Amino acid sequence: MTISTEPTAEPNGTATGSGAPGTSGPAYALSHLDALESEAVHIFREVAGEFERPVILFSGGKDSIVMLHLALKAFAPAPVPFALLHVDTGHNFPEVIAYRDRVVAEHRLRLHVASVQEFIDRGELRERPDGTRNPLQTVPLLHAIETGRFDAVFGGGRRDEEKARAKERVFSLRDEFGGWDPRRQRPELWQLYNGRHAPGEHVRVFPLSNWTELDVWQYIAREKVELPAIYYAHTREVFRRNGMWLAPGEWGGPKDGETVEVRQVRYRTVGDMSCTGAVDSDAVTIEQVIAEIAASRLTERGATRADDKLSEAAMEDRKREGYF
């Protein structure tokens, strides 16, 4: 996959480039999705060349699905040279786990699973009073990185997703404890990425850094990427908590005073069932989803992730400790 060196059209329709003086070549310009795709493919190939043991964080959510799609494109017809890593909270949506296993089998990928439940069973983690396990993912994640000796970890963070993630560079250095310090971010001029790290450190890599939620959905539509069905409107039992529609489950919902209703909803993002809210929606096709997102004024995490509402700096605090 290469970027064309053909001349680029100016707004008035003329072309600029390396043609002979007094002549103009054919007008050509990458679409914004082509440009984003090319950048992400370049990042995947750069990591393959710089690091020894990269791994892709894969939850079965749309961002990680797009990352995998881009990785498949980057190295086709060869197989993806990276394993996948899923931090399993034990409170995942069944549809998402089924999708994950189907994709792994279809593309013959290597999958590492870091289980929060196993850490709880061993007494290394304790359940939270609110039932959510999303903040508990950090310890299994860092343990999996250490035992797997992964020196680069691909994540699906985007610039429009949450204000702490907007501070990240494409290559984000993590210390020997997995911690993140915004002051240690390195400049990335002209798409030059510095992957140097000391023993014990690793680098988080974000190929979707310049994407938005709308870009992701438009790319999914263009590439005809399959997603778990919960991303589209469907009828589901939910209950209201802190302004969000949550799915009932073994994690502790609903509580007294919380009434289960049957509503038509969809999910904008996928995570732990205890903190991932659904939104009322009639969008059953990808075109309808794109129209719905284009009209929204709330980010997906701001609208549907209860764990980000714990404090103004909830995500940044977790990232400093080694979270995604």
C-alpha angles and dihedrals in degrees: 000000000000137000112244119245092205116127117277121235118244119221091261091058098256121125129234128197144089099322123132117283112279093018134093128209128215115301114251136164134165116247115239090255091051090051092050091046092049091050092050093047089051090052093051092050092045091054091048088055098044106039136056104210114021121171133192119228103227123184100160089252121132096258094052089044090055090047091054091047090053092047091052089052093045094059104026131169086025118070120262105275093214134079123229124241123201122186101210114205093187088236097082125137108264091225090058095049090049090051092049093053093046093052093047091052094044094054096032092237129169112244127196116192121200106197122209089194091060091054090049091049090052092050094245092117133030129213115256120239091241092054096236118134099186094100089047092066095083097076096049090044094053091043091053091048091050098045092042090048089226111175097183125037120191115217131183099228117147131199095241095047105082133344095244091054090053087067092062124102121216089259108042116188117220123196127235089278093050091253125148124222115187089205091065094059112128127223115257104197118172091003092294108150124200111211098171114133138163123248109287094023124102138188127239110214124203113193091175094055094121096041127100129208088258091051090053093052094045089051091048088053093048095046094039091232115182117234134187110276094244090077088072128062114281139152113267142161110252139159133208121252126160091344095309134106106234129185117243116241150135090291091083111279137163105032128192110304094022112112124207114230134182110235140160105250144148135202123243092191135016127225141115110349091229095064106023113097128203124224127221106256145160092194106125097155131055091244090056091048091052091050090049093050093046089057095045121103096191125081115239093249093045090052101039114019116087093184090066090058095063090094141339089263099036096124095042091050091053092046091054087057093051104273121148 
